[in-house]
């Protein structure tokens, strides 16, 4: 599929908007830091207040980088799933990976409180939640990979993923039914999604997972372009469907599973950003779509996190609620304006 020519100014503008959204995100928060001081500290200047430096470099910068990694990774995994299944409703969690992470966290929080009492979960911290969510998501990914090696029909694999998600959600519901109110509340707070609990070491590990997922996606650009015209067409071009499907699912698992483990189940971004990108970029070529969809995903989640942190107030809104309230009207407006969905 020959790539359509896209003006390089589109990418320059995208990079400028991304930089602006990032600076806006780290400039606003519950503690007011003058914009000039923020820029000064960011570029190596002295801080008027040392506590501002700590807030900027130990809280706001990791959170801003996490938002960029999370938004870009979820958007890319959503693009991969929508292309693989040729289904505009497919998202990064369609294979049950998010439900697996939720099951891992539910077993840690609600399972421990059920068997040993709520006092036993007081030791739970962000690292244990990451480990539990990561274990759950990658166990489901392992099952999906086994199924992918045995099932030839791509749509059958989609249904298997949905069924795995249903099974894990059912187990979570049973745990929630028998759990104590305090542990159930702790689990619900985790399910809201959060970008502010990561330290630089965790951000570095998340960056590695996103880079691995991106690398696998780049390897699959030719098969992804061929799959846009159907599996038979892809096979006629010499594309190995089994191998390509395996790599695409692995990339999605690394992206969606890793992000869910560190930031919780962030809704909407993976499903909607590929549609948003198709409305704004006149190309379906994945050489263009992959970097563009990652840029739009990072921008959208940065803006949603800026709204969620409620600048000037200590109150923080649930990130999942903000992503849907801010993003969904934008996508609806674009689809109505274009009069049709592009896929």
N, C-alpha and C positions, 0 to 999 in steps of 0.2 A: 504494500500500500504506500504510494508515494506521499511524503509528507507535504501538507499544505504550508505555504509560506505565511508565517506569522511575523508581524512587525516586531523587531527587537525592542521597540519602545514599550510594548505591552509588558515585557518581562522587567524592564527598567522601572516602569510604573508600579508593577506588582512588588518589586523589591523595596521601593520607596514607601509604599503603603504598609508593608510588613514591618519595616524599620520604625515607621511612625506609630503603628499599633503597639509595638514592643516598648517603645519609650513611654507612650501613654500608660501602658499597663504598669510599668515599674515606678511611674511618677505619682500614681494615685493609690491611696489606701486609707486605713483607719487613722494613721498618724500623718499629719500634714508635713510634707517636706517641700520647700520651695523648689520650683522647677529648675531654677538656675543652679541650686545646690546639687540637685540630682544629676544634671548634666556634668557639672564640675567634678563630682566624685566619680562619675562613670568614666571620665577621661583622665583620671589620675590626679585631680585637684584635691586641695585640703577640704575637710568637712568643717562646717560651722559648728556642728554638734556631733560628737563621736557616736552617740546613740543612733543618729541618722545613718552613719556609715554601716553600723551593724545591721540595721533594718534593711538597708539597700542590698548589701552584699551577702547577707546570710539568710534573708527571707525573700525579698522581692525579686532579685535576680534569679535565684533557683526556681522560683515559681514562674517567672516569665519564660525561662528556657524550657521548663516542663510543659507550659502551655503550648509553646511552639512545637516541641517534639510530639506531644499528645495529639494536637490538632492535625499536624501533617501526617502522622502515622495512621490515625484513624481514617482520614480522608483517602489516603493511598490504599489502605486495606479495603475500604468500601468500593473504590474503583476496581480493584482486582476481583472482588466477588461479583460485582455487577457485570463485568465483562465475562468472567468464567461461566456464570449461570445465565447470562443474557436476560437478566431479570432486574428491572429498575427498582424493585423493592428489596433486593438483596443488600445486606450491610455487612460490616466486619464481624458481627456477632451471630450471623445466620447459621454458623456451624456449631453453635452451642458453646463456644469458647468462653464467652462472658458468663454464661450460666455455670460453667465449670468453676470459674473463679469465685462466683457467688457461693457455690457449694463449699468450696474450700474455706472461705471466710465464715460461712454459717456453721460449719463443723467446728471451727476454732472457737467462735464466740458462743453460739447457742448450744453447741454440743457439749462444750466444757461446762457451761453453767447448768446444763440438764443433768449431767452425770456427777459433777463435783460441787455444784452450788456456784452462785454468782461470785463469791469471794475468790474462786479459783481463776477468774478471768481478769483480775486486777493487774496481773503481770503482762497482759497483752499490750504490745506497742506496735508502732508502725512497721517495724521490721518483721515481726511475726505475722502481721496481716499481709505483707508483701509475699512472704514465703508461702502462706496458706493459699492466697489467691493465685500465685504463680503455679503452685503444685496442682491445684484444681484445674486451671485452664490448660496446662500442658498435658495433663492426663486425658482430658477430653480431646485435645489435639492429637495425642497418640492414637486414641481410638479412631478418630476420623481418618488419620493417615493409613491405618490398617484397612479400614473400609474402602478407602480410595484405591488401594492396591487390588481389591477384590471385586469392586463394582465398576462396570464399564460405563453405565449410563450416568451422565453428570447430574441430571435431575433427580435420579434416585439418591445420589450422594447428598443433594440438597435436602431431600426429605429425611434422610438418616440424621443429618445435622440438626434439623428441627426437632426430631424425636429425641435425640440425646439432650437437647436443651429442655425439652418438656420433662424428661425423667429427672434431670438435676433440679429443675424448678420445683417439681413435686416433692423431692426430698427436702429442699429448703422450706417448703410450706409446712411439712410435717414437723421439722425442727422448730419453726416459728410458733406452731400451735402449742407445743409443749414447753417452750422456753419461758424464762422469767421476763418481766417487763423491762428490766434494766438491760439485759443482754439483747433483747429484741430492739430496743432503742439504739443501742450501740451498732448493731448490724444495719439498721435503717440509715443511720448517719453515714456509715461507710458507703451504702448504696447511692447516696446523693452525689458522690464523686467529689474529689478534692485535689487541688494542685499544690497546696501550700505545705504539705507535710514532708517534703523530700529535702534531704541535704545534698551537698555537692557530690558525694560519693554515689548516692543513689541516682542522681541525675546523670552521672557518667555511665552507669550501667544501663540505664534506660536509653541513653544515646547510642550505646553499642547495639542494643536490640533493634532500634529504629534503623541504624545504618545497615545491619545485616538484612533486615526486611527490604530496605531500599535496593541493596545490591542484588538480591534474588529477583526483585521486580524488574530491574534493568536487564537482567539475563533473559527475562521472559517477554521483553517488549515485542519481538517479532511474533511469537505465538499469540500474544494478546491482540495484536492487530489482526492476525488471521482469524481469530475466534470471533471477531466482530461480524464476520460474514458466514459464520456457522462452522460446525465441527467438520463437516465433509470438505468444505473449502480449505480448512486448515490442514486436513490430512492430504489433500491434493498438492499442497505446497511443501509436503515433507515434514510437517510438524508432528512430533510424537505427542499425542494427546495425553497418554498416561504419564509421561515424564513431565510435561508442562503442567498438568493438573497437580501433580505431586509438589512441584516447586512453588506454584501459586498458593496452594493451601498452606505450605510450610511458611511462606512469606507472610501470609495473613495471620497465621498462628503466632509467629514471633511478634508481629506488630500489635495485633489486638490483645493477645494474651499478656505480653509484657506491659502494655499500657494499662490494662485493667488491673494487673497486679500492683502497679505503682500508684495509679490515680483513681482506681475504682471504675465502675461501668459508666463511662461518659456517653450519653445518648445523643442522637440526632446527627452529629458531625459526620460520621462515616456514611450514613445513608444519604444526606442531603447535599454535602459539598460536591460530590461528582456531578449531580444534576445542576447545581449552581454553576460549576465550571463549564459544562456543556452549553449552557445558555449564554455564557460570556465569551467563550473562545470558539471560533468557527473551525474546529478541527476535532477529529476523533482519533488522530494518531497518538499513540501512547508515548512517543518521544516528546511530544508537547504536553500531553495530558498529565503525565506523571509529575514533572516539576510544578506545573501550574496548579494541579489539585492539591499538592502539598502546601504550596504558598497560600492558597485560599483557605485551607483548613487551619493553618497556623494563625492567619489573620482573624478568622471568625472566632476561634477559641480564645485568642487574646482579648478580643472585644467583649466576648461573653464573660470572661473572668473579670475584666475591668468593671462590668456592671454588677457581677455577683459580689465583689468585695465591698460594694456600697461605699464609695469614697467619702471620707470624713466621718464615717460611723464605724463602731465596733462590730455591728451586726454583719454577718455574711450570709448571702442567699444561697440556696442549694444550686450548685452549678448545673445539674441536669435540667432543672426547671428553667434556668436562664437560657441555656442553649436552645431549647425548644421554643420558648417565647420570643427570643430575638431572631432565631434563624428561620423558623417555619414561615412566618409572614413574608420574609424576603423571597424564599423559594416559590411560594404561592403566587406572589406578585409577578415574578419573572415568568412562571409558566403561563399565567393568564395573559401576560403581555405578548409572549411568543405564540400563544394559542395551541401549542402542542409540546409534548416532552420529546426531547432529542435523545436518541439512544442508538 
